[in-house]
């Protein structure tokens, strides 16, 4: 990836017809990416009665790996010695970004709304800044700290549903707590990405998915032992197909193309539209209600990001997966 090299020429090239025209429009590609990732929470919530959460996570990544391997295989063969030499950090990345985040997200969506899940994920930039300071000893300013505090206040507003007594009495929805934990793990994953091995993005993605599948497998076996199995129905097939194809495969390709056309910083900034798209989808397709505490919480999260000044380099934000385009880049996949 060239991370913006030749950006002027690429962005302003006359779009062709069909897929060629789409491939030359970065903001359209990134809007589709955000919609795919937002749809992940929508489908996870809608499919809760048909596909158990760990099964959804396992088959999502297993099928995504099958789709990805034809593209990744040449790079994976070349980069395998480097990946093997960096197995400790690869293990952490695979377990956190692939194995943990979506499994916890789907588990939380069993008992909370997709709207809550989407809005809570909007605090990722602030959390990444905070965890980067704690784990990497990165310097922070008073403005950044204030921004983190404001954004976290927004998250607490959402998960407590605007009820301070719920926080004081620790009477929070279990699903919100699980998703909150998942969001923190994703922020840790995002910070650790700065130590990833210097390999092609497709190699890093394929290796991370493989490790994630291995990490999920024993939990999936436990879910089966408990008698929780996929309901054989059209809804189950569509849900698994969606999360494997759209947020795991196509969105990754679209995101990488966006980075190539306009650079990682602009791409990361634009992807903050995801919670807004997700909120709209949750209201439109799941019939979830938008309450005042949602609006207040989202306002605080956005205000916190603004106050912090977005001085961190294009953060990786929640969801789904995986790796930036170059060692110096950031971005969510």
C-alpha positions as a Markdown table, in Angstrom:
| # | Residue | x | y | z |
|---|---|---|---|---|
| 1 | Unk | 0.0 | 0.0 | 0.0 |
| 2 | Unk | 1.3 | 3.5 | -0.7 |
| 3 | Unk | -0.7 | 5.3 | 2.0 |
| 4 | Unk | -1.6 | 8.2 | -0.1 |
| 5 | Unk | 1.3 | 8.2 | -2.5 |
| 6 | Unk | -0.1 | 9.3 | -5.9 |
| 7 | Unk | -3.3 | 10.3 | -4.1 |
| 8 | Unk | -4.1 | 13.2 | -6.2 |
| 9 | Unk | -3.9 | 11.2 | -9.4 |
| 10 | Unk | -6.0 | 8.3 | -7.9 |
| 11 | Unk | -8.7 | 10.4 | -6.4 |
| 12 | Unk | -9.3 | 12.6 | -9.3 |
| 13 | Unk | -9.1 | 10.0 | -12.0 |
| 14 | Unk | -12.2 | 9.9 | -14.1 |
| 15 | Unk | -14.3 | 7.1 | -12.7 |
| 16 | Unk | -15.3 | 4.4 | -15.1 |
| 17 | Unk | -18.4 | 2.4 | -15.2 |
| 18 | Unk | -19.5 | -0.3 | -12.9 |
| 19 | Unk | -17.0 | -1.8 | -10.5 |
| 20 | Unk | -14.1 | 0.2 | -11.9 |
| 21 | Unk | -16.0 | 3.4 | -11.1 |
| 22 | Unk | -16.7 | 2.2 | -7.6 |
| 23 | Unk | -13.0 | 1.4 | -7.1 |
| 24 | Unk | -12.0 | 5.0 | -7.8 |
| 25 | Unk | -14.4 | 6.6 | -5.3 |
| 26 | Unk | -12.8 | 6.4 | -1.8 |
| 27 | Unk | -15.6 | 8.0 | 0.2 |
| 28 | Unk | -18.2 | 5.7 | -1.4 |
| 29 | Unk | -16.0 | 2.7 | -0.6 |
| 30 | Unk | -15.6 | 3.9 | 3.0 |
| 31 | Unk | -19.3 | 4.5 | 3.4 |
| 32 | Unk | -19.9 | 0.9 | 2.3 |
| 33 | Unk | -17.2 | -0.2 | 4.7 |
| 34 | Unk | -18.8 | 1.6 | 7.6 |
| 35 | Unk | -22.2 | 0.1 | 6.6 |
| 36 | Unk | -20.8 | -3.4 | 6.5 |
| 37 | Unk | -19.2 | -3.0 | 10.0 |
| 38 | Unk | -22.3 | -1.4 | 11.4 |
| 39 | Unk | -24.3 | -4.3 | 10.0 |
| 40 | Unk | -22.2 | -6.7 | 12.0 |
| 41 | Unk | -23.9 | -5.5 | 15.2 |
| 42 | Unk | -27.3 | -5.5 | 13.6 |
| 43 | Unk | -27.0 | -9.1 | 12.3 |
| 44 | Unk | -25.4 | -10.2 | 15.6 |
| 45 | Unk | -28.5 | -8.9 | 17.5 |
| 46 | Unk | -31.1 | -10.1 | 14.9 |
| 47 | Unk | -29.6 | -13.6 | 14.7 |
| 48 | Unk | -29.4 | -14.2 | 18.5 |
| 49 | Unk | -32.3 | -16.7 | 18.5 |
| 50 | Unk | -30.9 | -18.7 | 15.5 |
| 51 | Unk | -27.1 | -18.7 | 15.9 |
| 52 | Unk | -25.3 | -18.9 | 19.3 |
| 53 | Unk | -22.7 | -16.2 | 19.7 |
| 54 | Unk | -19.6 | -18.3 | 19.7 |
| 55 | Unk | -20.8 | -20.3 | 16.7 |
| 56 | Unk | -21.4 | -17.0 | 14.8 |
| 57 | Unk | -17.9 | -15.9 | 15.6 |
| 58 | Unk | -16.2 | -19.2 | 14.7 |
| 59 | Unk | -18.0 | -19.7 | 11.4 |
| 60 | Unk | -17.6 | -16.0 | 10.5 |
| 61 | Unk | -13.8 | -16.2 | 10.6 |
| 62 | Unk | -13.6 | -19.8 | 9.2 |
| 63 | Unk | -15.5 | -18.8 | 6.1 |
| 64 | Unk | -13.7 | -15.4 | 5.8 |
| 65 | Unk | -10.3 | -17.2 | 5.9 |
| 66 | Unk | -11.5 | -19.4 | 3.0 |
| 67 | Unk | -12.4 | -16.3 | 1.0 |
| 68 | Unk | -9.2 | -14.6 | 1.9 |
| 69 | Unk | -6.7 | -17.4 | 1.3 |
| 70 | Unk | -6.6 | -17.2 | -2.6 |
| 71 | Unk | -5.6 | -13.5 | -2.3 |
| 72 | Unk | -3.3 | -13.9 | 0.7 |
| 73 | Unk | -1.5 | -17.1 | -0.1 |
| 74 | Unk | 1.4 | -15.7 | -2.2 |
| 75 | Unk | 2.1 | -13.1 | 0.5 |
| 76 | Unk | 1.6 | -15.6 | 3.3 |
| 77 | Unk | 4.2 | -18.0 | 1.8 |
| 78 | Unk | 6.7 | -15.2 | 1.5 |
| 79 | Unk | 6.1 | -13.8 | 5.0 |
| 80 | Unk | 5.8 | -17.0 | 6.9 |
| 81 | Unk | 9.3 | -16.9 | 8.4 |
| 82 | Unk | 8.7 | -13.4 | 9.7 |
| 83 | Unk | 5.3 | -14.3 | 11.1 |
| 84 | Unk | 6.8 | -17.4 | 12.9 |
| 85 | Unk | 9.7 | -15.3 | 14.3 |
| 86 | Unk | 7.1 | -12.9 | 15.8 |
| 87 | Unk | 4.8 | -15.5 | 17.2 |
| 88 | Unk | 4.2 | -13.9 | 20.6 |
| 89 | Unk | 2.8 | -10.7 | 19.3 |
| 90 | Unk | 0.9 | -12.5 | 16.5 |
| 91 | Unk | -0.7 | -14.7 | 19.2 |
| 92 | Unk | -1.8 | -11.7 | 21.1 |
| 93 | Unk | -3.2 | -9.9 | 18.0 |
| 94 | Unk | -5.1 | -13.0 | 16.9 |
| 95 | Unk | -6.5 | -13.7 | 20.3 |
| 96 | Unk | -7.6 | -10.1 | 21.0 |
| 97 | Unk | -8.6 | -8.8 | 17.6 |
| 98 | Unk | -10.1 | -12.0 | 16.1 |
| 99 | Unk | -10.7 | -14.4 | 18.9 |
| 100 | Unk | -12.1 | -12.1 | 21.6 |
| 101 | Unk | -13.7 | -9.0 | 20.3 |
| 102 | Unk | -16.4 | -10.3 | 18.1 |
| 103 | Unk | -17.1 | -13.3 | 20.3 |
| 104 | Unk | -17.8 | -11.0 | 23.2 |
| 105 | Unk | -19.7 | -8.6 | 20.9 |
| 106 | Unk | -22.1 | -11.3 | 19.8 |
| 107 | Unk | -22.4 | -12.5 | 23.4 |
| 108 | Unk | -23.3 | -9.1 | 24.6 |
| 109 | Unk | -25.8 | -8.6 | 21.9 |
| 110 | Unk | -27.8 | -11.5 | 23.4 |
| 111 | Unk | -29.1 | -9.1 | 26.1 |
| 112 | Unk | -28.5 | -5.6 | 24.9 |
| 113 | Unk | -29.4 | -3.6 | 21.8 |
| 114 | Unk | -27.4 | -3.1 | 18.7 |
| 115 | Unk | -27.9 | 0.6 | 19.2 |
| 116 | Unk | -26.1 | 0.5 | 22.5 |
| 117 | Unk | -23.4 | -1.6 | 21.1 |
| 118 | Unk | -22.7 | 0.8 | 18.2 |
| 119 | Unk | -22.7 | 3.9 | 20.3 |
| 120 | Unk | -20.4 | 2.4 | 22.9 |
| 121 | Unk | -17.9 | 1.5 | 20.2 |
| 122 | Unk | -17.7 | 5.2 | 19.2 |
| 123 | Unk | -15.5 | 5.8 | 22.3 |
| 124 | Unk | -12.7 | 3.8 | 20.7 |
| 125 | Unk | -10.4 | 6.8 | 19.8 |
| 126 | Unk | -10.5 | 8.1 | 23.4 |
| 127 | Unk | -9.8 | 4.6 | 24.8 |
| 128 | Unk | -6.9 | 4.0 | 22.4 |
| 129 | Unk | -5.4 | 7.3 | 23.5 |
| 130 | Unk | -5.7 | 6.3 | 27.2 |
| 131 | Unk | -4.4 | 2.8 | 26.8 |
| 132 | Unk | -1.6 | 3.9 | 24.6 |
| 133 | Unk | -0.5 | 6.2 | 27.4 |
| 134 | Unk | -0.7 | 3.4 | 29.9 |
| 135 | Unk | 0.9 | 0.6 | 27.9 |
| 136 | Unk | 3.3 | 2.5 | 25.6 |
| 137 | Unk | 4.1 | 5.4 | 28.0 |
| 138 | Unk | 3.0 | 7.8 | 25.2 |
| 139 | Unk | 3.0 | 11.4 | 26.2 |
| 140 | Unk | -0.5 | 12.9 | 26.7 |
| 141 | Unk | -1.6 | 16.5 | 27.2 |
| 142 | Unk | -4.2 | 17.9 | 29.5 |
| 143 | Unk | -6.5 | 18.4 | 26.6 |
| 144 | Unk | -6.2 | 14.8 | 25.6 |
| 145 | Unk | -6.9 | 13.6 | 29.1 |
| 146 | Unk | -10.0 | 15.9 | 29.2 |
| 147 | Unk | -11.2 | 14.5 | 25.9 |
| 148 | Unk | -10.9 | 10.9 | 27.2 |
| 149 | Unk | -12.8 | 11.8 | 30.3 |
| 150 | Unk | -15.6 | 13.4 | 28.3 |
| 151 | Unk | -15.9 | 10.5 | 25.9 |
| 152 | Unk | -15.9 | 8.0 | 28.8 |
| 153 | Unk | -18.7 | 10.0 | 30.4 |
| 154 | Unk | -20.6 | 9.6 | 27.2 |
| 155 | Unk | -20.2 | 5.8 | 27.3 |
| 156 | Unk | -21.3 | 5.6 | 30.9 |
| 157 | Unk | -24.3 | 7.7 | 30.0 |
| 158 | Unk | -25.3 | 5.1 | 27.3 |
| 159 | Unk | -24.6 | 1.9 | 29.3 |
| 160 | Unk | -26.4 | 3.3 | 32.4 |
| 161 | Unk | -29.3 | 4.6 | 30.2 |
| 162 | Unk | -28.9 | 8.0 | 31.8 |
| 163 | Unk | -29.5 | 6.6 | 35.3 |
| 164 | Unk | -26.7 | 7.6 | 37.6 |
| 165 | Unk | -28.2 | 5.4 | 40.3 |
| 166 | Unk | -27.6 | 2.3 | 38.0 |
| 167 | Unk | -23.9 | 3.1 | 38.0 |
| 168 | Unk | -23.7 | 3.7 | 41.7 |
| 169 | Unk | -25.6 | 0.5 | 42.5 |
| 170 | Unk | -23.7 | -1.4 | 39.7 |
| 171 | Unk | -27.0 | -2.5 | 38.2 |
| 172 | Unk | -25.9 | -2.4 | 34.6 |
| 173 | Unk | -27.2 | -4.6 | 31.8 |
| 174 | Unk | -25.0 | -7.7 | 31.5 |
| 175 | Unk | -24.8 | -7.3 | 27.7 |
| 176 | Unk | -23.5 | -3.7 | 28.1 |
| 177 | Unk | -20.8 | -4.9 | 30.5 |
| 178 | Unk | -19.7 | -7.6 | 28.1 |
| 179 | Unk | -19.5 | -5.2 | 25.2 |
| 180 | Unk | -17.7 | -2.6 | 27.3 |
| 181 | Unk | -15.1 | -5.2 | 28.1 |
| 182 | Unk | -14.9 | -6.1 | 24.4 |
| 183 | Unk | -14.3 | -2.4 | 23.5 |
| 184 | Unk | -11.5 | -2.2 | 26.0 |
| 185 | Unk | -9.9 | -5.3 | 24.6 |
| 186 | Unk | -10.1 | -3.9 | 21.1 |
| 187 | Unk | -8.4 | -0.7 | 22.2 |
| 188 | Unk | -5.6 | -2.9 | 23.7 |
| 189 | Unk | -5.4 | -4.7 | 20.4 |
| 190 | Unk | -5.2 | -1.4 | 18.5 |
| 191 | Unk | -2.3 | -0.2 | 20.5 |
| 192 | Unk | -0.4 | -3.5 | 20.2 |
| 193 | Unk | -0.8 | -3.3 | 16.4 |
| 194 | Unk | 2.1 | -0.8 | 16.5 |
| 195 | Unk | 4.3 | -3.8 | 17.4 |
| 196 | Unk | 3.1 | -6.0 | 14.6 |
| 197 | Unk | 5.7 | -7.7 | 12.3 |
| 198 | Unk | 6.7 | -6.0 | 9.1 |
| 199 | Unk | 4.7 | -8.1 | 6.6 |
| 200 | Unk | 2.0 | -7.6 | 4.0 |
| 201 | Unk | -1.4 | -6.7 | 5.3 |
| 202 | Unk | -3.0 | -9.8 | 3.8 |
| 203 | Unk | -0.4 | -12.0 | 5.5 |
| 204 | Unk | -1.0 | -10.4 | 8.8 |
| 205 | Unk | -4.8 | -10.7 | 8.4 |
| 206 | Unk | -4.7 | -14.3 | 7.4 |
| 207 | Unk | -2.3 | -15.2 | 10.3 |
| 208 | Unk | -4.4 | -13.3 | 12.8 |
| 209 | Unk | -7.6 | -15.0 | 11.6 |
| 210 | Unk | -6.0 | -18.5 | 11.8 |
| 211 | Unk | -4.8 | -17.8 | 15.4 |
| 212 | Unk | -8.2 | -16.4 | 16.3 |
| 213 | Unk | -10.0 | -19.5 | 15.0 |
| 214 | Unk | -7.8 | -21.7 | 17.1 |
| 215 | Unk | -8.5 | -19.5 | 20.1 |
| 216 | Unk | -12.3 | -19.6 | 19.5 |
| 217 | Unk | -12.5 | -23.4 | 18.9 |
| 218 | Unk | -12.4 | -24.7 | 22.5 |
| 219 | Unk | -15.1 | -22.2 | 23.5 |
| 220 | Unk | -17.2 | -23.2 | 20.5 |
| 221 | Unk | -16.8 | -26.9 | 21.6 |
| 222 | Unk | -18.0 | -25.9 | 25.1 |
| 223 | Unk | -21.0 | -24.2 | 23.5 |
| 224 | Unk | -21.8 | -27.4 | 21.6 |
| 225 | Unk | -21.5 | -29.5 | 24.8 |
| 226 | Unk | -24.0 | -27.2 | 26.5 |
| 227 | Unk | -26.4 | -28.0 | 23.7 |
| 228 | Unk | -26.4 | -24.6 | 22.1 |
| 229 | Unk | -26.5 | -25.3 | 18.4 |
| 230 | Unk | -27.2 | -23.4 | 15.2 |
| 231 | Unk | -30.9 | -23.5 | 14.3 |
| 232 | Unk | -31.1 | -24.9 | 10.8 |
| 233 | Unk | -33.0 | -22.1 | 9.1 |
| 234 | Unk | -32.7 | -19.5 | 6.3 |
| 235 | Unk | -32.0 | -16.8 | 8.9 |
| 236 | Unk | -29.0 | -18.7 | 10.2 |
| 237 | Unk | -27.4 | -19.2 | 6.8 |
| 238 | Unk | -28.0 | -15.5 | 5.9 |
| 239 | Unk | -26.5 | -14.3 | 9.2 |
| 240 | Unk | -23.3 | -16.4 | 8.9 |
| 241 | Unk | -22.9 | -15.5 | 5.2 |
| 242 | Unk | -23.3 | -11.8 | 5.9 |
| 243 | Unk | -20.7 | -11.6 | 8.7 |
| 244 | Unk | -18.2 | -13.7 | 6.7 |
| 245 | Unk | -18.6 | -11.9 | 3.4 |
| 246 | Unk | -19.3 | -8.2 | 4.2 |
| 247 | Unk | -17.6 | -7.1 | 7.5 |
| 248 | Unk | -14.9 | -9.7 | 7.3 |
| 249 | Unk | -13.9 | -9.8 | 3.6 |
| 250 | Unk | -15.3 | -7.0 | 1.5 |
| 251 | Unk | -15.1 | -4.3 | 4.1 |
| 252 | Unk | -11.4 | -5.1 | 4.5 |
| 253 | Unk | -10.7 | -4.8 | 0.8 |
| 254 | Unk | -12.7 | -1.5 | 0.6 |
| 255 | Unk | -10.9 | -0.1 | 3.6 |
| 256 | Unk | -7.5 | -0.9 | 2.2 |
| 257 | Unk | -8.5 | 0.8 | -1.1 |
| 258 | Unk | -9.6 | 3.8 | 0.9 |
| 259 | Unk | -6.2 | 4.1 | 2.6 |
| 260 | Unk | -4.5 | 3.8 | -0.8 |
| 261 | Unk | -6.6 | 6.6 | -2.3 |
| 262 | Unk | -6.7 | 9.2 | 0.5 |
| 263 | Unk | -4.3 | 8.0 | 3.2 |
| 264 | Unk | -4.7 | 6.4 | 6.6 |
| 265 | Unk | -5.4 | 9.6 | 8.6 |
| 266 | Unk | -8.3 | 10.8 | 6.5 |
| 267 | Unk | -9.6 | 7.2 | 6.3 |
| 268 | Unk | -9.5 | 6.8 | 10.1 |
| 269 | Unk | -11.2 | 10.1 | 10.6 |
| 270 | Unk | -14.0 | 9.3 | 8.1 |
| 271 | Unk | -14.7 | 5.9 | 9.7 |
| 272 | Unk | -16.2 | 7.7 | 12.8 |
| 273 | Unk | -19.4 | 7.8 | 10.8 |
| 274 | Unk | -19.8 | 4.1 | 11.6 |
| 275 | Unk | -21.7 | 4.6 | 14.9 |
| 276 | Unk | -24.1 | 7.0 | 13.2 |
| 277 | Unk | -24.8 | 4.6 | 10.3 |
| 278 | Unk | -25.2 | 1.8 | 12.9 |
| 279 | Unk | -27.7 | 3.7 | 15.0 |
| 280 | Unk | -29.8 | 4.4 | 11.9 |
| 281 | Unk | -29.7 | 0.8 | 10.8 |
| 282 | Unk | -30.7 | -0.4 | 14.3 |
| 283 | Unk | -33.7 | 1.9 | 14.4 |
| 284 | Unk | -34.7 | 1.1 | 10.8 |
| 285 | Unk | -34.3 | -2.7 | 10.8 |
| 286 | Unk | -34.6 | -3.8 | 14.4 |
| 287 | Unk | -37.2 | -1.2 | 15.5 |
| 288 | Unk | -35.0 | -0.1 | 18.4 |
| 289 | Unk | -35.8 | 3.2 | 19.9 |
| 290 | Unk | -33.6 | 6.3 | 20.1 |
| 291 | Unk | -33.7 | 7.8 | 23.6 |
| 292 | Unk | -32.4 | 11.0 | 25.0 |
| 293 | Unk | -29.6 | 9.2 | 26.8 |
| 294 | Unk | -28.4 | 7.9 | 23.5 |
| 295 | Unk | -28.2 | 11.4 | 22.0 |
| 296 | Unk | -26.6 | 12.8 | 25.1 |
| 297 | Unk | -24.0 | 9.9 | 25.3 |
| 298 | Unk | -23.1 | 10.2 | 21.6 |
| 299 | Unk | -22.8 | 14.0 | 21.9 |
| 300 | Unk | -20.3 | 13.5 | 24.8 |
| 301 | Unk | -18.3 | 10.9 | 22.9 |
| 302 | Unk | -18.0 | 13.2 | 19.9 |
| 303 | Unk | -17.2 | 16.2 | 22.1 |
| 304 | Unk | -14.5 | 14.2 | 23.8 |
| 305 | Unk | -12.9 | 13.2 | 20.5 |
| 306 | Unk | -13.0 | 16.9 | 19.4 |
| 307 | Unk | -11.5 | 18.1 | 22.7 |
| 308 | Unk | -8.7 | 15.6 | 22.5 |
| 309 | Unk | -7.8 | 17.2 | 19.2 |
| 310 | Unk | -7.5 | 13.8 | 17.4 |
| 311 | Unk | -3.8 | 14.1 | 18.0 |
| 312 | Unk | -3.2 | 10.4 | 17.9 |
| 313 | Unk | -2.6 | 9.0 | 14.5 |
| 314 | Unk | -5.7 | 7.6 | 12.9 |
| 315 | Unk | -6.8 | 5.1 | 15.5 |
| 316 | Unk | -8.1 | 1.6 | 14.9 |
| 317 | Unk | -11.7 | 1.6 | 16.0 |
| 318 | Unk | -13.9 | -1.2 | 17.0 |
| 319 | Unk | -15.1 | -4.0 | 15.4 |
| 320 | Unk | -14.1 | -6.2 | 13.4 |
| 321 | Unk | -11.0 | -6.8 | 12.5 |
| 322 | Unk | -7.9 | -6.4 | 11.8 |
| 323 | Unk | -4.9 | -4.7 | 10.4 |
| 324 | Unk | -3.7 | -1.3 | 9.1 |
| 325 | Unk | -2.2 | -1.0 | 5.6 |
| 326 | Unk | 1.4 | -0.2 | 6.6 |
| 327 | Unk | 3.5 | -0.3 | 9.7 |
| 328 | Unk | 3.0 | 3.4 | 10.1 |
| 329 | Unk | -0.7 | 3.5 | 9.4 |
| 330 | Unk | -3.7 | 3.1 | 11.6 |
| 331 | Unk | -7.2 | 2.2 | 10.7 |
| 332 | Unk | -10.0 | -0.2 | 11.4 |
| 333 | Unk | -10.8 | -3.2 | 9.3 |
